[in-house]
């Protein structure tokens, strides 16, 4: 590596460390420079994904016992798999995300998006207000993911709740009481998933779990893969859409709300959000052995936090946004947002397509809306972020609860 690049990477790694909500020092080496991030992602033998799905906050006894009673087990299968089995498993899953398959889903995505936008308009007409996270962003990605994988579309409300709870359990900082609540939710999800795997393997036709069984995966391995895929495959897209809708209506996006009703406008704003504050702004790796990065020695076992986009938090967050330095906020290009190398997100094209179509249809169907709440609560986890609500009113109609528009 050139000396200039080595200095640049070293400077990026020397950025002020992030802190956990309790003020303790961040346990991660935070790497922000895009070249260094890409280098790490392309060296899986040196920088293992083994810690990618490990709980950020170690689980305490009561929560662990709930999971143990449920037979909860997550052996490394895909995102955290650093063995030779990864390539074959990834190939099976990738067969459900081919460019042709994703492109063929666009009419269905648009159908669901238009239905959601029309229902939102109806709700606005009836009540004067709506939460776009729930009415526009939440369900369509879950439906599309299940249909794409050949799985039955059922229990959507529960799936959304389980996804958010599992994200907090594995990527948040819950105390012991909250861990217990989240562990019960995770155990419910796992039990549901176990039944879904069994049903799917026995079902006629092609589906993800039947294909994985044909590849030789055990039921436990299929549950492990499904546990995170059914979260990442839809909840992160919901969060991307939510942030995009909020920034558009806030006026902080490079295009106006009315411009987002066009193909070009919607695609532009989604790419902007991906680059500046993606729903997955960071990801983890661990040094498999003592190795070099940009001329610096990285000891074996070093936990590394990679910045994938210009997120507004460091490695810990409470409920408040924490601004990064300007250089960090600019973030890398969208080329790193979905990762890089052999573990790059298989659903990248699908997520971008879904977000653009859903945002476009919402902007086209709801031209007169404006934010009701300019300071919503945000999901702020180590590797996930989005507004929990995008509450709007229709400035052309009656206002909800007697409040003026924009209140």
DRENDO-1510 file (C-alpha; in Angstrom, 1 decimal, always signed):
<recs>
REC; n; res; u; v; w
REC; 1; UNK; +0.0; +0.0; +0.0 .
REC; 2; UNK; +1.3; +3.5; -0.8 .
REC; 3; UNK; +2.7; +5.5; +2.1 .
REC; 4; UNK; +0.0; +8.2; +1.6 .
REC; 5; UNK; -2.8; +5.6; +1.8 .
REC; 6; UNK; -1.2; +4.1; +4.9 .
REC; 7; UNK; -1.1; +7.5; +6.6 .
REC; 8; UNK; -4.8; +8.1; +5.6 .
REC; 9; UNK; -5.9; +4.8; +7.0 .
REC; 10; UNK; -3.9; +5.3; +10.2 .
REC; 11; UNK; -5.5; +8.7; +10.7 .
REC; 12; UNK; -9.0; +7.3; +10.2 .
REC; 13; UNK; -8.3; +4.6; +12.8 .
REC; 14; UNK; -7.1; +7.3; +15.3 .
REC; 15; UNK; -10.5; +9.1; +15.3 .
REC; 16; UNK; -11.9; +9.7; +18.8 .
REC; 17; UNK; -13.2; +6.5; +20.2 .
REC; 18; UNK; -16.9; +6.0; +20.5 .
REC; 19; UNK; -18.5; +5.4; +23.9 .
REC; 20; UNK; -21.3; +3.3; +25.2 .
REC; 21; UNK; -24.4; +4.9; +26.8 .
REC; 22; UNK; -22.9; +4.4; +30.3 .
REC; 23; UNK; -19.8; +6.5; +29.3 .
REC; 24; UNK; -17.5; +3.5; +29.1 .
REC; 25; UNK; -14.8; +3.4; +26.4 .
REC; 26; UNK; -15.9; +1.8; +23.1 .
REC; 27; UNK; -14.5; -1.8; +22.9 .
REC; 28; UNK; -14.0; -1.5; +19.2 .
REC; 29; UNK; -11.3; -0.2; +16.9 .
REC; 30; UNK; -13.5; +2.2; +14.8 .
REC; 31; UNK; -12.4; +2.3; +11.1 .
REC; 32; UNK; -14.0; +5.0; +9.0 .
REC; 33; UNK; -11.8; +5.4; +6.0 .
REC; 34; UNK; -13.5; +3.7; +3.0 .
REC; 35; UNK; -10.3; +2.2; +1.6 .
REC; 36; UNK; -9.5; +0.7; +5.0 .
REC; 37; UNK; -13.0; -0.6; +5.4 .
REC; 38; UNK; -12.9; -2.2; +1.9 .
REC; 39; UNK; -9.5; -3.7; +2.7 .
REC; 40; UNK; -10.8; -5.3; +5.8 .
REC; 41; UNK; -13.9; -6.7; +4.1 .
REC; 42; UNK; -11.8; -8.2; +1.4 .
REC; 43; UNK; -9.5; -10.0; +3.8 .
REC; 44; UNK; -11.9; -12.5; +5.6 .
REC; 45; UNK; -9.0; -14.8; +6.5 .
REC; 46; UNK; -7.4; -11.9; +8.5 .
REC; 47; UNK; -10.6; -10.1; +9.6 .
REC; 48; UNK; -13.2; -12.7; +10.4 .
REC; 49; UNK; -17.0; -12.1; +10.4 .
REC; 50; UNK; -17.3; -14.4; +13.4 .
REC; 51; UNK; -18.4; -11.5; +15.7 .
REC; 52; UNK; -20.9; -10.0; +13.2 .
REC; 53; UNK; -23.9; -11.4; +15.0 .
REC; 54; UNK; -22.6; -11.6; +18.6 .
REC; 55; UNK; -24.7; -9.7; +21.1 .
REC; 56; UNK; -23.2; -6.3; +21.8 .
REC; 57; UNK; -24.3; -6.5; +25.4 .
REC; 58; UNK; -23.5; -9.9; +27.0 .
REC; 59; UNK; -26.7; -11.6; +28.0 .
REC; 60; UNK; -27.3; -12.2; +31.7 .
REC; 61; UNK; -28.5; -15.4; +33.3 .
REC; 62; UNK; -32.3; -14.9; +33.2 .
REC; 63; UNK; -32.3; -14.0; +29.5 .
REC; 64; UNK; -29.9; -16.9; +28.7 .
REC; 65; UNK; -32.2; -19.4; +30.5 .
REC; 66; UNK; -35.2; -18.2; +28.5 .
REC; 67; UNK; -33.3; -18.8; +25.3 .
REC; 68; UNK; -31.9; -22.2; +26.4 .
REC; 69; UNK; -35.4; -23.4; +27.4 .
REC; 70; UNK; -36.5; -22.6; +23.8 .
REC; 71; UNK; -33.7; -24.5; +22.2 .
REC; 72; UNK; -32.4; -21.3; +20.8 .
REC; 73; UNK; -29.2; -21.8; +18.8 .
REC; 74; UNK; -27.5; -19.7; +16.2 .
REC; 75; UNK; -24.5; -21.6; +14.7 .
REC; 76; UNK; -22.6; -19.6; +12.1 .
REC; 77; UNK; -24.1; -20.2; +8.7 .
REC; 78; UNK; -24.0; -17.1; +6.5 .
REC; 79; UNK; -23.2; -13.6; +7.7 .
REC; 80; UNK; -20.9; -14.8; +10.5 .
REC; 81; UNK; -19.6; -18.0; +8.8 .
REC; 82; UNK; -15.8; -17.9; +8.3 .
REC; 83; UNK; -15.5; -21.6; +7.3 .
REC; 84; UNK; -15.3; -23.3; +3.9 .
REC; 85; UNK; -19.0; -24.0; +4.0 .
REC; 86; UNK; -19.9; -20.4; +3.5 .
REC; 87; UNK; -19.5; -20.3; -0.3 .
REC; 88; UNK; -21.9; -23.2; -1.0 .
REC; 89; UNK; -24.6; -21.9; +1.4 .
REC; 90; UNK; -24.3; -18.4; +0.0 .
REC; 91; UNK; -24.7; -19.7; -3.6 .
REC; 92; UNK; -28.0; -21.4; -2.6 .
REC; 93; UNK; -29.4; -18.2; -1.0 .
REC; 94; UNK; -28.1; -16.1; -3.9 .
REC; 95; UNK; -30.3; -18.1; -6.2 .
REC; 96; UNK; -33.3; -16.4; -4.7 .
REC; 97; UNK; -31.8; -12.9; -5.3 .
REC; 98; UNK; -30.6; -13.0; -8.9 .
REC; 99; UNK; -30.9; -9.7; -10.9 .
REC; 100; UNK; -33.6; -11.2; -13.1 .
REC; 101; UNK; -35.6; -12.4; -10.0 .
REC; 102; UNK; -35.3; -9.0; -8.3 .
REC; 103; UNK; -36.3; -7.1; -11.5 .
REC; 104; UNK; -39.3; -9.3; -11.9 .
REC; 105; UNK; -40.5; -8.3; -8.5 .
REC; 106; UNK; -40.9; -4.6; -9.4 .
REC; 107; UNK; -44.6; -4.8; -10.5 .
REC; 108; UNK; -45.5; -6.6; -7.2 .
REC; 109; UNK; -43.5; -4.0; -5.2 .
REC; 110; UNK; -45.3; -1.2; -7.0 .
REC; 111; UNK; -48.7; -2.8; -6.5 .
REC; 112; UNK; -48.1; -3.1; -2.7 .
REC; 113; UNK; -46.6; +0.4; -2.6 .
REC; 114; UNK; -49.7; +1.9; -4.3 .
REC; 115; UNK; -52.0; +0.0; -2.1 .
REC; 116; UNK; -50.2; +1.3; +1.0 .
REC; 117; UNK; -50.2; +4.9; -0.3 .
REC; 118; UNK; -53.9; +4.8; -1.1 .
REC; 119; UNK; -54.7; +3.4; +2.4 .
REC; 120; UNK; -52.6; +6.1; +3.9 .
REC; 121; UNK; -54.5; +8.8; +2.0 .
REC; 122; UNK; -57.8; +7.2; +3.2 .
REC; 123; UNK; -56.5; +7.3; +6.8 .
REC; 124; UNK; -55.5; +11.0; +6.4 .
REC; 125; UNK; -59.0; +11.8; +5.1 .
REC; 126; UNK; -60.6; +10.0; +8.1 .
REC; 127; UNK; -58.3; +11.1; +10.9 .
REC; 128; UNK; -56.2; +13.9; +9.6 .
REC; 129; UNK; -52.9; +12.2; +10.5 .
REC; 130; UNK; -50.9; +9.1; +9.8 .
REC; 131; UNK; -47.6; +7.4; +10.7 .
REC; 132; UNK; -45.8; +6.6; +7.4 .
REC; 133; UNK; -43.5; +4.1; +9.1 .
REC; 134; UNK; -46.6; +1.9; +9.8 .
REC; 135; UNK; -48.7; +2.7; +6.8 .
REC; 136; UNK; -46.1; +3.0; +4.1 .
REC; 137; UNK; -42.7; +1.5; +5.1 .
REC; 138; UNK; -43.5; -1.5; +7.4 .
REC; 139; UNK; -45.3; -4.3; +5.7 .
REC; 140; UNK; -44.4; -4.2; +2.0 .
REC; 141; UNK; -40.7; -5.3; +2.5 .
REC; 142; UNK; -41.8; -8.2; +4.7 .
REC; 143; UNK; -44.4; -9.4; +2.1 .
REC; 144; UNK; -41.8; -9.1; -0.7 .
REC; 145; UNK; -39.1; -10.9; +1.3 .
REC; 146; UNK; -41.4; -13.9; +2.1 .
REC; 147; UNK; -42.8; -14.1; -1.4 .
REC; 148; UNK; -39.3; -13.9; -3.0 .
REC; 149; UNK; -38.1; -16.8; -0.8 .
REC; 150; UNK; -41.2; -18.9; -1.6 .
REC; 151; UNK; -42.4; -18.7; +2.0 .
REC; 152; UNK; -46.0; -18.2; +3.3 .
REC; 153; UNK; -47.0; -14.6; +4.0 .
REC; 154; UNK; -48.3; -14.8; +7.5 .
REC; 155; UNK; -48.0; -13.2; +11.0 .
REC; 156; UNK; -46.6; -10.0; +9.6 .
REC; 157; UNK; -47.3; -7.9; +12.7 .
REC; 158; UNK; -45.6; -10.4; +14.9 .
REC; 159; UNK; -42.6; -10.7; +12.5 .
REC; 160; UNK; -42.1; -6.9; +12.5 .
REC; 161; UNK; -42.1; -6.8; +16.3 .
REC; 162; UNK; -39.8; -9.8; +16.6 .
REC; 163; UNK; -37.4; -8.2; +14.2 .
REC; 164; UNK; -37.2; -4.9; +16.2 .
REC; 165; UNK; -36.8; -6.8; +19.5 .
REC; 166; UNK; -34.1; -9.1; +18.1 .
REC; 167; UNK; -32.2; -6.1; +16.7 .
REC; 168; UNK; -32.2; -4.5; +20.2 .
REC; 169; UNK; -31.3; -7.8; +21.9 .
REC; 170; UNK; -28.2; -8.3; +19.7 .
REC; 171; UNK; -27.2; -4.8; +18.7 .
REC; 172; UNK; -28.5; -2.7; +21.6 .
REC; 173; UNK; -27.6; -2.0; +25.2 .
REC; 174; UNK; -30.6; -3.5; +27.2 .
REC; 175; UNK; -30.4; -3.8; +30.9 .
REC; 176; UNK; -31.2; -7.1; +32.6 .
REC; 177; UNK; -35.0; -6.5; +32.8 .
REC; 178; UNK; -35.2; -5.4; +29.2 .
REC; 179; UNK; -33.0; -8.4; +28.1 .
REC; 180; UNK; -35.5; -10.7; +29.7 .
REC; 181; UNK; -38.4; -9.1; +27.7 .
REC; 182; UNK; -36.4; -9.3; +24.5 .
REC; 183; UNK; -35.3; -12.8; +25.1 .
REC; 184; UNK; -38.9; -13.9; +25.5 .
REC; 185; UNK; -39.7; -12.3; +22.1 .
REC; 186; UNK; -36.6; -13.9; +20.5 .
REC; 187; UNK; -37.7; -17.3; +21.9 .
REC; 188; UNK; -41.2; -16.8; +20.4 .
REC; 189; UNK; -39.6; -15.9; +17.0 .
REC; 190; UNK; -37.4; -18.9; +17.1 .
REC; 191; UNK; -40.3; -21.2; +17.9 .
REC; 192; UNK; -42.2; -19.7; +15.0 .
REC; 193; UNK; -39.2; -20.1; +12.7 .
REC; 194; UNK; -38.7; -23.7; +13.7 .
REC; 195; UNK; -42.3; -24.4; +12.6 .
REC; 196; UNK; -41.9; -22.4; +9.4 .
REC; 197; UNK; -38.7; -24.4; +8.5 .
REC; 198; UNK; -40.5; -27.7; +9.1 .
REC; 199; UNK; -43.5; -26.7; +7.1 .
REC; 200; UNK; -41.4; -25.3; +4.2 .
REC; 201; UNK; -39.2; -28.4; +3.9 .
REC; 202; UNK; -42.3; -30.5; +3.5 .
REC; 203; UNK; -44.1; -28.1; +1.2 .
REC; 204; UNK; -44.4; -28.5; -2.6 .
REC; 205; UNK; -42.5; -26.2; -4.9 .
REC; 206; UNK; -39.3; -24.3; -4.4 .
REC; 207; UNK; -38.5; -22.3; -1.3 .
REC; 208; UNK; -35.5; -21.2; +0.6 .
REC; 209; UNK; -35.6; -23.8; +3.4 .
REC; 210; UNK; -36.3; -26.7; +1.1 .
REC; 211; UNK; -33.3; -25.6; -1.0 .
REC; 212; UNK; -31.1; -25.3; +2.1 .
REC; 213; UNK; -32.2; -28.8; +3.2 .
REC; 214; UNK; -31.2; -30.1; -0.2 .
REC; 215; UNK; -27.8; -28.6; +0.3 .
REC; 216; UNK; -27.4; -30.6; +3.5 .
REC; 217; UNK; -28.2; -28.0; +6.2 .
REC; 218; UNK; -29.6; -29.2; +9.5 .
REC; 219; UNK; -32.9; -27.8; +10.9 .
REC; 220; UNK; -30.9; -25.8; +13.5 .
REC; 221; UNK; -28.6; -24.3; +10.8 .
REC; 222; UNK; -31.7; -23.3; +8.7 .
REC; 223; UNK; -33.3; -21.7; +11.8 .
REC; 224; UNK; -30.0; -19.8; +12.4 .
REC; 225; UNK; -29.9; -18.5; +8.8 .
REC; 226; UNK; -33.6; -17.7; +8.7 .
REC; 227; UNK; -33.4; -15.9; +12.0 .
REC; 228; UNK; -31.2; -13.1; +10.8 .
REC; 229; UNK; -32.2; -13.2; +7.1 .
REC; 230; UNK; -35.9; -12.6; +7.9 .
REC; 231; UNK; -34.9; -9.6; +10.0 .
REC; 232; UNK; -32.2; -8.2; +7.7 .
REC; 233; UNK; -34.1; -8.9; +4.6 .
REC; 234; UNK; -37.1; -6.7; +5.5 .
REC; 235; UNK; -36.6; -4.6; +8.6 .
REC; 236; UNK; -33.5; -2.8; +7.4 .
REC; 237; UNK; -35.4; -1.9; +4.2 .
REC; 238; UNK; -38.3; -0.6; +6.3 .
REC; 239; UNK; -35.8; +1.5; +8.2 .
REC; 240; UNK; -34.2; +2.8; +5.0 .
REC; 241; UNK; -37.6; +3.9; +3.7 .
REC; 242; UNK; -38.5; +5.5; +7.0 .
REC; 243; UNK; -35.3; +7.6; +7.0 .
REC; 244; UNK; -35.8; +8.6; +3.4 .
REC; 245; UNK; -39.4; +9.7; +4.0 .
REC; 246; UNK; -38.4; +11.7; +7.0 .
REC; 247; UNK; -35.5; +13.5; +5.4 .
REC; 248; UNK; -37.6; +14.3; +2.4 .
REC; 249; UNK; -40.5; +15.8; +4.4 .
REC; 250; UNK; -38.0; +17.5; +6.7 .
REC; 251; UNK; -36.5; +19.3; +3.7 .
REC; 252; UNK; -33.0; +17.8; +4.3 .
REC; 253; UNK; -32.9; +15.7; +1.2 .
REC; 254; UNK; -31.3; +16.8; -2.2 .
REC; 255; UNK; -34.7; +16.7; -3.8 .
REC; 256; UNK; -38.1; +18.0; -2.8 .
REC; 257; UNK; -41.1; +15.8; -1.8 .
REC; 258; UNK; -42.8; +16.5; -5.1 .
REC; 259; UNK; -39.7; +15.6; -7.1 .
REC; 260; UNK; -39.5; +12.3; -5.3 .
REC; 261; UNK; -42.7; +11.3; -7.2 .
REC; 262; UNK; -40.5; +10.7; -10.3 .
REC; 263; UNK; -38.3; +7.7; -10.9 .
REC; 264; UNK; -35.1; +9.8; -11.0 .
REC; 265; UNK; -36.1; +11.8; -7.9 .
REC; 266; UNK; -36.9; +8.7; -5.8 .
REC; 267; UNK; -33.7; +6.9; -6.9 .
REC; 268; UNK; -31.6; +10.0; -6.2 .
REC; 269; UNK; -32.9; +10.5; -2.6 .
REC; 270; UNK; -32.6; +6.8; -1.7 .
REC; 271; UNK; -29.0; +6.8; -2.9 .
REC; 272; UNK; -28.4; +9.9; -0.9 .
REC; 273; UNK; -29.7; +8.4; +2.3 .
REC; 274; UNK; -27.8; +5.2; +1.7 .
REC; 275; UNK; -24.6; +7.2; +1.5 .
REC; 276; UNK; -25.2; +9.5; +4.3 .
REC; 277; UNK; -27.2; +7.6; +7.0 .
REC; 278; UNK; -28.0; +4.1; +5.9 .
REC; 279; UNK; -30.2; +2.0; +8.1 .
REC; 280; UNK; -27.0; -0.2; +8.5 .
REC; 281; UNK; -24.3; +2.4; +9.1 .
REC; 282; UNK; -21.8; +0.0; +10.8 .
REC; 283; UNK; -20.8; -3.6; +10.8 .
REC; 284; UNK; -18.3; -5.7; +12.8 .
REC; 285; UNK; -15.2; -7.8; +12.2 .
REC; 286; UNK; -12.6; -9.3; +14.5 .
REC; 287; UNK; -8.9; -9.8; +13.8 .
REC; 288; UNK; -8.5; -13.6; +13.4 .
REC; 289; UNK; -4.8; -13.3; +14.1 .
REC; 290; UNK; -2.2; -10.6; +14.5 .
REC; 291; UNK; -2.0; -8.8; +11.2 .
REC; 292; UNK; -1.3; -5.5; +9.5 .
REC; 293; UNK; -3.7; -2.7; +8.3 .
REC; 294; UNK; -2.2; +0.3; +6.5 .
REC; 295; UNK; +1.2; -0.3; +8.2 .
REC; 296; UNK; -0.3; -0.6; +11.7 .
REC; 297; UNK; -0.2; -3.8; +13.6 .
REC; 298; UNK; -3.6; -5.2; +14.6 .
REC; 299; UNK; -3.4; -7.7; +17.5 .
REC; 300; UNK; -5.3; -10.9; +17.3 .
REC; 301; UNK; -8.8; -10.7; +18.7 .
REC; 302; UNK; -9.2; -6.9; +18.1 .
REC; 303; UNK; -12.9; -6.1; +17.7 .
REC; 304; UNK; -13.4; -3.8; +14.8 .
REC; 305; UNK; -16.3; -1.5; +14.0 .
REC; 306; UNK; -16.5; -0.6; +10.3 .
REC; 307; UNK; -18.3; +2.6; +9.2 .
REC; 308; UNK; -20.3; +1.8; +6.1 .
REC; 309; UNK; -22.1; +5.1; +5.6 .
REC; 310; UNK; -22.0; +8.6; +7.1 .
REC; 311; UNK; -24.0; +7.6; +10.2 .
REC; 312; UNK; -24.9; +10.2; +12.8 .
REC; 313; UNK; -23.9; +8.0; +15.8 .
REC; 314; UNK; -20.7; +6.5; +17.0 .
REC; 315; UNK; -20.5; +3.1; +18.7 .
REC; 316; UNK; -23.0; +3.9; +21.3 .
REC; 317; UNK; -26.2; +5.9; +21.3 .
REC; 318; UNK; -28.9; +6.7; +23.7 .
REC; 319; UNK; -31.9; +8.5; +22.3 .
REC; 320; UNK; -30.0; +11.6; +21.1 .
REC; 321; UNK; -28.2; +12.0; +17.7 .
REC; 322; UNK; -24.5; +12.6; +18.0 .
REC; 323; UNK; -22.9; +14.4; +15.2 .
REC; 324; UNK; -19.6; +13.1; +13.7 .
REC; 325; UNK; -16.9; +15.3; +12.3 .
REC; 326; UNK; -17.6; +16.7; +8.8 .
REC; 327; UNK; -15.3; +14.2; +7.2 .
REC; 328; UNK; -17.1; +11.3; +8.8 .
REC; 329; UNK; -20.6; +12.6; +8.1 .
REC; 330; UNK; -19.8; +12.8; +4.4 .
REC; 331; UNK; -19.4; +9.0; +4.5 .
REC; 332; UNK; -18.3; +6.6; +1.9 .
REC; 333; UNK; -20.0; +6.1; -1.5 .
REC; 334; UNK; -22.9; +3.7; -1.7 .
REC; 335; UNK; -20.5; +1.1; -2.9 .
REC; 336; UNK; -19.7; +0.1; +0.7 .
REC; 337; UNK; -23.2; +0.6; +2.2 .
REC; 338; UNK; -24.1; -3.1; +1.6 .
REC; 339; UNK; -20.6; -4.3; +2.4 .
REC; 340; UNK; -18.0; -5.7; +0.0 .
REC; 341; UNK; -16.4; -9.0; -0.8 .
REC; 342; UNK; -17.7; -12.5; -0.2 .
REC; 343; UNK; -20.1; -11.3; +2.5 .
REC; 344; UNK; -21.7; -8.5; +0.6 .
REC; 345; UNK; -25.4; -8.2; +1.2 .
REC; 346; UNK; -27.3; -10.4; -1.2 .
REC; 347; UNK; -30.4; -8.2; -1.0 .
REC; 348; UNK; -28.7; -4.9; -2.0 .
REC; 349; UNK; -30.5; -4.5; -5.3 .
REC; 350; UNK; -33.8; -5.5; -3.9 .
REC; 351; UNK; -33.6; -3.1; -1.0 .
REC; 352; UNK; -32.7; -0.2; -3.2 .
REC; 353; UNK; -35.5; -1.0; -5.7 .
REC; 354; UNK; -38.1; -1.4; -2.9 .
REC; 355; UNK; -37.1; +1.8; -1.2 .
REC; 356; UNK; -37.2; +3.8; -4.5 .
REC; 357; UNK; -40.5; +2.4; -5.6 .
REC; 358; UNK; -42.2; +2.8; -2.2 .
REC; 359; UNK; -41.0; +6.4; -1.7 .
REC; 360; UNK; -42.0; +7.3; -5.3 .
REC; 361; UNK; -45.5; +5.9; -4.9 .
REC; 362; UNK; -46.0; +7.6; -1.5 .
REC; 363; UNK; -44.8; +11.0; -2.9 .
REC; 364; UNK; -47.1; +10.7; -5.9 .
REC; 365; UNK; -50.2; +9.7; -3.9 .
REC; 366; UNK; -49.7; +12.1; -1.0 .
REC; 367; UNK; -48.6; +15.4; -2.5 .
REC; 368; UNK; -50.0; +17.6; +0.3 .
REC; 369; UNK; -48.6; +16.0; +3.4 .
REC; 370; UNK; -46.1; +17.6; +5.9 .
REC; 371; UNK; -44.5; +16.5; +9.1 .
REC; 372; UNK; -46.5; +16.5; +12.2 .
REC; 373; UNK; -43.5; +15.6; +14.5 .
REC; 374; UNK; -40.1; +17.1; +13.5 .
REC; 375; UNK; -38.3; +15.4; +16.4 .
REC; 376; UNK; -39.4; +11.7; +16.5 .
REC; 377; UNK; -37.7; +9.1; +18.6 .
REC; 378; UNK; -35.0; +7.2; +16.7 .
REC; 379; UNK; -33.9; +3.6; +16.7 .
REC; 380; UNK; -30.2; +4.0; +17.7 .
REC; 381; UNK; -28.4; +0.7; +17.9 .
REC; 382; UNK; -24.8; -0.2; +17.2 .
REC; 383; UNK; -25.5; -1.2; +13.6 .
REC; 384; UNK; -29.1; +0.0; +12.9 .
REC; 385; UNK; -30.8; +3.5; +12.8 .
REC; 386; UNK; -34.0; +5.0; +11.7 .
REC; 387; UNK; -36.9; +7.2; +13.0 .
REC; 388; UNK; -39.5; +5.1; +14.8 .
REC; 389; UNK; -42.3; +7.2; +13.4 .
REC; 390; UNK; -42.8; +9.6; +10.5 .
REC; 391; UNK; -46.0; +11.3; +11.6 .
REC; 392; UNK; -47.7; +13.4; +9.0 .
REC; 393; UNK; -50.8; +15.6; +8.4 .
REC; 394; UNK; -52.4; +16.6; +5.2 .
REC; 395; UNK; -52.0; +20.4; +5.0 .
REC; 396; UNK; -54.9; +20.5; +2.5 .
REC; 397; UNK; -57.4; +18.7; +4.8 .
REC; 398; UNK; -58.5; +18.8; +8.4 .
REC; 399; UNK; -55.8; +18.4; +11.1 .
REC; 400; UNK; -55.7; +15.6; +13.7 .
REC; 401; UNK; -56.5; +16.2; +17.4 .
REC; 402; UNK; -57.2; +19.9; +16.7 .
REC; 403; UNK; -53.5; +20.6; +16.1 .
REC; 404; UNK; -52.3; +22.9; +13.3 .
REC; 405; UNK; -50.2; +21.5; +10.5 .
REC; 406; UNK; -46.5; +21.1; +11.4 .
REC; 407; UNK; -47.3; +21.2; +15.2 .
</recs>
